[in-house]
Amino acid sequence: MAVTIKEISERFGLSQDTLRYYERIGLIPPVNRNPNGIREYTEEDIKWVDFIKCMRQSAGLPVEVLIEYVTLFQQGDDTLETRKGLLIEQRSRLADKIEEMTNTLVRLNDKIARYEQTIIKKEKALRKPAD
């Protein structure tokens, strides 16, 4: 059963304009249209939208890398190793980002703990009984 762009938009939290843009720049393969020109997303199209959304929003892959990946995919199995290499490189970059973000989180937690210690000291000072 074909799915409309409106349904895909709602399902993935992407605007219809974003979906059209992704198709126009080659992030997702061209979507079939019915005789009235309305896009009809197949299960395969839906998988592509899901993949691109995940790679863009969760993994933060650049549009250019994803366009290259889709282009290579469309060229067939001769590009398997190249596609795999792209994904490995992006995985490495994502792992570096995660490490950097983890280090930042540790620093923030330490900073917050110092603030909390300062606040506790000030609160204790305010509660000292008068002689």
MOVENFEN-V335965 format. One record per run of one state. SS is the DSSP state (hx for helix, st for strand, lp for the rest). FROM is the first residue (numbers start at 1). LEN is the number of residues. If there is no record, write none. Layout:
ss=<SS,SS>
from=<FROM,FROM>
len=<LEN,LEN>
//
This chain:
ss=<lp,st,lp,hx,lp,hx,lp,st,lp,st,lp,st,lp,hx,lp,hx,lp,hx,lp>
from=<1,3,4,5,13,16,25,33,34,39,40,41,42,43,59,63,76,77,128>
len=<2,1,1,8,3,9,8,1,5,1,1,1,1,16,4,13,1,51,4>
//
